[in-house]
């Protein structure tokens, strides 16, 4: 079995994921489950991401909090970190097999710069991308810490702080085109290496 179910459960629940990353010292946004802490953050001028759904995908259940009146009940809140770059790093068997960067879709009207997904006007690109080494190093550390055999790690890079932050890991990433080919080749290589 690749990606043991008990490890997938930790990875796919946003709160248990953030707790695990904090435990092993992987760079993540500050997080809390306390609305009192959120109020303090907002009063200090921070924007906050409320996650109403812990196992969501594609931005499901995300609410951006900018003022006290925006605060909603949620099991997880993270401080919003401005980013210029957002990446998805695909890892299989401890090796990076693909790196993509989220970019604005040509001619798209971006509806949400905070949550970059297809619905808000973003797509993945892989040409001419050179992420900071922290992006790939942290992604590898994330997968290793979760004891996963493979995963697609979403990482942002804040230029001002010169720091990368892990947002989540996808244990069932969408696979098409080059990414599908990369996973297929990695899996076939893994099978060949582990023949008994």
C-alpha positions in Angstrom: 0.0 0.0 0.0 1.3 3.4 -0.9 0.2 6.3 1.4 -0.9 4.4 4.4 -4.5 5.5 5.3 -3.6 6.6 8.9 -1.1 9.0 7.5 -3.5 10.2 4.8 -6.0 11.0 7.5 -3.5 13.3 9.2 -2.5 15.0 5.9 -6.1 15.6 4.7 -7.4 17.1 7.9 -6.2 20.7 7.9 -6.0 21.0 11.7 -4.2 17.7 12.3 -1.9 18.6 9.3 -1.0 22.0 10.8 -0.4 20.5 14.2 1.9 17.8 12.7 3.9 20.5 10.8 4.3 22.6 13.9 5.5 19.5 15.9 8.2 18.8 13.4 9.2 22.4 12.7 8.0 22.8 9.1 7.4 26.4 8.2 3.6 27.1 8.2 1.4 30.1 8.8 0.4 30.8 12.4 -2.8 29.0 13.2 -5.4 28.8 16.0 -8.8 27.4 16.8 -9.6 30.3 19.1 -11.8 33.2 18.0 -10.3 35.3 20.8 -6.9 34.9 19.1 -8.4 35.8 15.7 -9.9 39.0 17.2 -6.4 39.9 18.5 -4.9 39.2 15.1 -7.5 41.3 13.3 -7.1 44.2 15.8 -3.3 44.1 15.0 -4.1 44.5 11.3 -3.7 40.9 10.2 -6.0 39.3 7.7 -7.1 35.8 8.7 -8.2 32.7 6.7 -11.0 30.8 8.4 -11.3 27.2 7.3 -14.9 26.1 8.0 -14.2 22.7 6.3 -11.2 20.7 7.5 -11.2 18.2 4.6 -12.1 20.6 1.8 -10.4 21.2 -1.5 -10.4 23.9 -4.1 -11.0 26.6 -1.5 -14.1 25.0 -0.1 -15.2 26.5 3.2 -12.6 29.3 3.2 -13.6 32.7 4.5 -11.2 35.7 4.5 -11.5 37.8 7.6 -10.4 41.4 7.3 -12.5 43.1 10.1 -14.0 41.9 13.3 -17.5 41.7 11.7 -16.1 39.1 9.3 -15.3 36.6 12.0 -17.1 33.3 11.6 -17.1 30.1 13.6 -14.6 27.7 12.2 -12.4 24.8 13.5 -9.2 26.4 12.1 -7.9 29.9 11.4 -4.6 30.8 9.9 -2.9 34.2 9.5 -3.0 35.2 5.9 0.5 35.6 4.4 0.8 37.8 1.3 2.5 35.9 -1.5 3.8 36.7 -4.9 4.5 33.0 -5.8 2.5 29.9 -5.1 3.8 26.4 -6.0 2.7 22.8 -6.1 5.6 20.4 -5.6 4.9 16.8 -6.5 6.9 14.2 -4.6 7.1 10.5 -5.0 9.2 8.1 -3.0 11.3 11.0 -1.5 12.0 12.6 -4.9 10.6 15.7 -6.6 9.0 14.6 -9.8 7.2 17.8 -10.8 7.0 21.5 -9.8 4.3 23.8 -10.9 3.5 27.4 -10.2 0.1 28.9 -10.0 -0.3 31.8 -12.5 -3.1 34.0 -13.6 -4.9 32.4 -16.5 -4.4 34.5 -19.7 -7.4 36.8 -20.2 -8.9 35.7 -16.9 -10.5 38.2 -14.5 -9.2 37.2 -11.1 -12.0 37.0 -8.6 -9.9 36.2 -5.5 -6.2 36.9 -5.1 -6.2 35.3 -1.6 -7.4 31.8 -2.8 -5.7 30.9 -6.0 -7.6 28.2 -7.8 -9.2 27.5 -11.1 -12.5 29.1 -10.1 -10.7 32.4 -9.2 -8.7 32.6 -12.4 -5.5 30.7 -11.9 -3.9 27.7 -13.6 -0.7 25.7 -13.1 2.4 26.3 -15.3 5.7 24.6 -15.3 7.8 26.5 -17.9 10.6 28.8 -16.7 9.9 28.4 -13.0 12.7 28.5 -10.5 11.4 28.4 -7.0 13.6 29.3 -4.0 15.3 26.3 -2.6 13.2 26.7 0.6 10.1 25.9 -1.4 11.4 22.5 -2.5 13.3 21.7 0.7 10.2 22.4 2.9 8.0 20.3 0.6 10.3 17.3 0.9 10.4 17.8 4.7 6.6 17.9 4.8 6.1 14.6 2.9 8.8 12.9 5.0 7.3 14.2 8.3 3.9 12.8 7.3 5.4 9.4 6.3 3.7 9.7 2.9 4.9 7.9 -0.2 3.7 10.6 -2.5 1.9 13.9 -2.4 1.5 17.3 -4.0 2.6 20.0 -1.5 1.2 23.6 -1.9 3.8 26.1 -0.9 3.8 29.9 -1.0 6.9 32.2 -1.0 6.9 35.6 0.6 9.5 37.7 -1.1 9.7 40.4 1.6 10.4 37.8 4.4 12.4 35.6 2.0 10.5 32.7 3.5 8.4 29.8 2.2 5.3 28.4 4.0 3.5 25.1 3.5 -0.2 25.4 3.1 -1.3 21.8 2.6 -0.5 18.5 1.0 -2.8 16.9 -1.6 -2.8 13.1 -1.3 -5.0 12.7 -4.3 -3.9 15.5 -6.7 -5.4 15.9 -10.1 -3.3 14.1 -12.7 -3.3 15.1 -16.3 -0.8 15.7 -19.0 2.8 16.0 -17.9 2.0 15.5 -14.3 0.2 12.2 -15.0 3.2 11.1 -17.1 5.6 12.0 -14.3 3.6 10.0 -11.7 3.3 7.1 -14.1 7.0 7.0 -14.7 7.8 7.3 -11.0 5.4 4.5 -10.1 6.7 2.2 -12.9 10.3 2.9 -11.7 9.2 2.1 -8.1 7.6 -1.2 -9.1 10.7 -2.1 -11.1 13.1 -1.3 -8.2 10.9 -3.3 -5.7 10.4 -6.5 -7.7 11.0 -9.5 -5.5 
